[in-house]
């Protein structure tokens, strides 16, 4: 007996699988890269996220042609996503921001959000979409959550999984990775402001 969603995923181009694996590997290895290179975090992380963004935007994304027209208007989907993160931030008002909100921190957090969404909600989601929208949303969310564990710890896994599912839903609802990128950017800003 064949599981219905396994065959199309395994038929995905090997190059896409390698690019996804390499991207997840580099994102997971961020703490080790920072320690091993001796380069300051800003230049290394900037280079990493610029490279991730470039690969993600240049890579063909079959999901953009496969999905039907967006089922929901952009503004309500965007507003709901931002409202969810704003509510979460209000619930955590006692927690201090991880770094002062300098232009560098804001810029790097925004770059990270856009690069990660291009990678997870454009490239990874598109690669998994052949297995259906549930696999594309769930798979991209699970990988998104997993790569953050080495940076923030295991406690962040459920939070980032929920965030990844929200971003995946936004991607599916609007047909674009841009809406989750905006939401993710705002979420990152809410953490440092």
C-alpha positions as CSV (number, residue, x, y, z in Angstrom):
1,X,0.0,0.0,0.0
2,X,1.4,3.4,-1.0
3,X,0.9,6.5,1.2
4,X,-0.7,9.0,-1.2
5,X,1.6,12.0,-0.4
6,X,5.0,10.2,-0.4
7,X,5.4,9.4,-4.0
8,X,5.1,12.9,-5.4
9,X,7.5,14.3,-2.7
10,X,10.1,11.6,-3.5
11,X,9.7,12.5,-7.2
12,X,10.8,16.1,-6.4
13,X,14.0,17.1,-8.2
14,X,17.1,16.0,-6.4
15,X,18.6,19.4,-6.7
16,X,15.7,21.0,-4.8
17,X,16.0,18.5,-2.0
18,X,19.8,19.2,-1.8
19,X,19.2,23.0,-1.8
20,X,16.5,22.6,1.0
21,X,18.8,20.4,3.0
22,X,21.8,22.7,2.6
23,X,19.7,25.8,3.6
24,X,18.3,24.0,6.6
25,X,21.8,22.8,7.5
26,X,23.3,26.3,7.3
27,X,20.5,27.8,9.3
28,X,20.8,25.1,12.0
29,X,24.6,25.6,12.1
30,X,24.4,29.3,12.8
31,X,25.8,29.1,16.3
32,X,28.6,26.8,15.2
33,X,29.5,29.1,12.3
34,X,29.6,32.1,14.5
35,X,31.9,30.3,16.9
36,X,34.2,28.7,14.3
37,X,34.7,31.7,12.0
38,X,35.5,34.3,14.7
39,X,33.8,36.9,12.4
40,X,31.4,39.2,14.2
41,X,27.8,38.1,14.1
42,X,26.5,41.0,12.0
43,X,28.7,40.4,8.9
44,X,28.3,36.6,9.0
45,X,24.5,36.6,9.5
46,X,24.1,39.3,6.9
47,X,26.0,37.3,4.4
48,X,24.1,34.1,5.3
49,X,20.7,35.7,5.0
50,X,21.6,37.6,1.8
51,X,22.8,34.3,0.2
52,X,19.7,32.4,1.5
53,X,17.4,35.1,0.0
54,X,19.2,35.1,-3.3
55,X,19.0,31.3,-3.7
56,X,15.4,31.3,-2.6
57,X,14.4,34.0,-5.1
58,X,16.4,32.6,-8.0
59,X,15.3,29.0,-7.5
60,X,12.2,28.0,-9.6
61,X,9.2,27.7,-7.3
62,X,6.7,25.3,-8.9
63,X,4.2,26.0,-6.2
64,X,3.6,29.5,-7.5
65,X,2.3,28.1,-10.7
66,X,0.5,25.1,-9.2
67,X,-1.8,26.9,-6.7
68,X,-5.1,28.3,-7.7
69,X,-5.9,32.0,-7.2
70,X,-5.8,33.2,-3.6
71,X,-8.8,32.2,-1.6
72,X,-8.6,35.2,0.7
73,X,-7.9,38.9,0.3
74,X,-4.4,39.9,1.4
75,X,-5.1,42.6,4.0
76,X,-7.3,40.5,6.3
77,X,-4.8,37.6,6.2
78,X,-1.9,40.0,6.9
79,X,-3.9,41.7,9.6
80,X,-4.8,38.5,11.3
81,X,-1.2,37.3,11.3
82,X,0.2,40.6,12.7
83,X,-2.6,40.7,15.3
84,X,-1.6,37.1,16.5
85,X,2.0,38.2,17.0
86,X,1.0,41.5,18.7
87,X,-1.2,39.6,21.1
88,X,1.6,37.2,21.8
89,X,4.0,40.1,22.5
90,X,1.5,41.8,24.8
91,X,1.3,38.5,26.8
92,X,5.0,38.6,27.2
93,X,5.4,42.2,28.3
94,X,7.6,41.3,31.2
95,X,10.3,39.7,29.0
96,X,13.2,41.9,28.0
97,X,14.1,42.2,24.3
98,X,17.1,40.1,23.4
99,X,19.1,43.1,22.1
100,X,18.7,46.9,22.0
101,X,16.7,48.1,19.0
102,X,19.5,49.6,17.0
103,X,19.3,50.1,13.3
104,X,21.6,47.1,12.9
105,X,19.4,44.8,15.0
106,X,16.2,46.0,13.3
107,X,17.8,45.7,9.8
108,X,19.3,42.2,10.5
109,X,16.0,41.0,12.0
110,X,14.1,42.2,9.0
111,X,16.5,40.7,6.6
112,X,16.3,37.4,8.5
113,X,12.5,37.4,8.3
114,X,12.4,38.1,4.6
115,X,15.1,35.5,3.8
116,X,13.6,32.8,6.0
117,X,10.1,33.3,4.4
118,X,11.5,33.3,0.9
119,X,13.3,30.0,1.8
120,X,10.5,28.3,3.8
121,X,7.3,29.7,2.2
122,X,8.6,30.0,-1.4
123,X,11.3,27.4,-2.0
124,X,10.5,24.7,0.6
125,X,6.7,25.1,0.4
126,X,6.9,25.0,-3.4
127,X,9.0,21.9,-3.3
128,X,6.5,20.1,-0.9
129,X,3.3,21.3,-2.6
130,X,3.3,18.3,-5.0
131,X,2.4,16.3,-1.9
132,X,-0.6,18.6,-1.2
133,X,-1.1,21.8,0.8
134,X,-1.2,20.1,4.2
135,X,2.3,18.7,3.5
136,X,3.6,22.0,2.2
137,X,2.3,23.9,5.2
138,X,3.2,21.3,7.8
139,X,6.6,20.4,6.3
140,X,7.7,24.0,5.9
141,X,6.5,24.8,9.4
142,X,8.3,21.8,10.9
143,X,11.6,22.7,9.2
144,X,11.2,26.3,10.2
145,X,10.8,25.4,13.8
146,X,13.6,22.9,13.8
147,X,16.3,25.3,12.5
148,X,15.6,27.7,15.3
149,X,16.3,25.2,18.1
150,X,20.1,25.5,17.9
151,X,19.8,29.3,18.2
152,X,17.1,29.7,20.9
153,X,16.8,26.3,22.6
154,X,14.3,23.5,22.6
155,X,11.7,25.6,24.4
156,X,11.1,27.6,21.2
157,X,10.0,24.6,19.2
158,X,6.3,24.8,19.9
159,X,6.2,28.6,19.4
160,X,8.1,28.4,16.1
161,X,6.0,25.5,14.9
162,X,2.9,27.6,15.6
163,X,4.4,30.6,13.9
164,X,5.4,28.4,10.9
165,X,1.9,27.0,10.6
166,X,0.5,30.5,10.7
167,X,3.0,31.6,8.0
168,X,2.1,28.5,5.9
169,X,-1.6,29.3,6.2
170,X,-0.9,32.8,5.1
171,X,1.1,31.5,2.1
172,X,-1.8,29.1,1.2
173,X,-4.5,31.7,1.7
174,X,-2.9,34.5,-0.3
175,X,-0.9,32.4,-2.8
176,X,2.2,34.5,-2.0
177,X,5.2,34.2,0.3
178,X,5.3,38.0,0.6
179,X,2.4,38.2,3.2
180,X,4.1,35.8,5.6
181,X,7.4,37.7,5.0
182,X,5.7,41.0,6.1
183,X,4.1,39.2,9.1
184,X,7.4,37.6,10.1
185,X,9.2,41.0,9.8
186,X,6.7,42.7,12.0
187,X,6.9,39.7,14.5
188,X,10.7,40.1,14.7
189,X,10.3,43.9,15.2
190,X,7.9,43.3,18.0
191,X,10.5,41.2,19.8
192,X,13.1,44.0,19.8
193,X,10.9,47.0,20.3
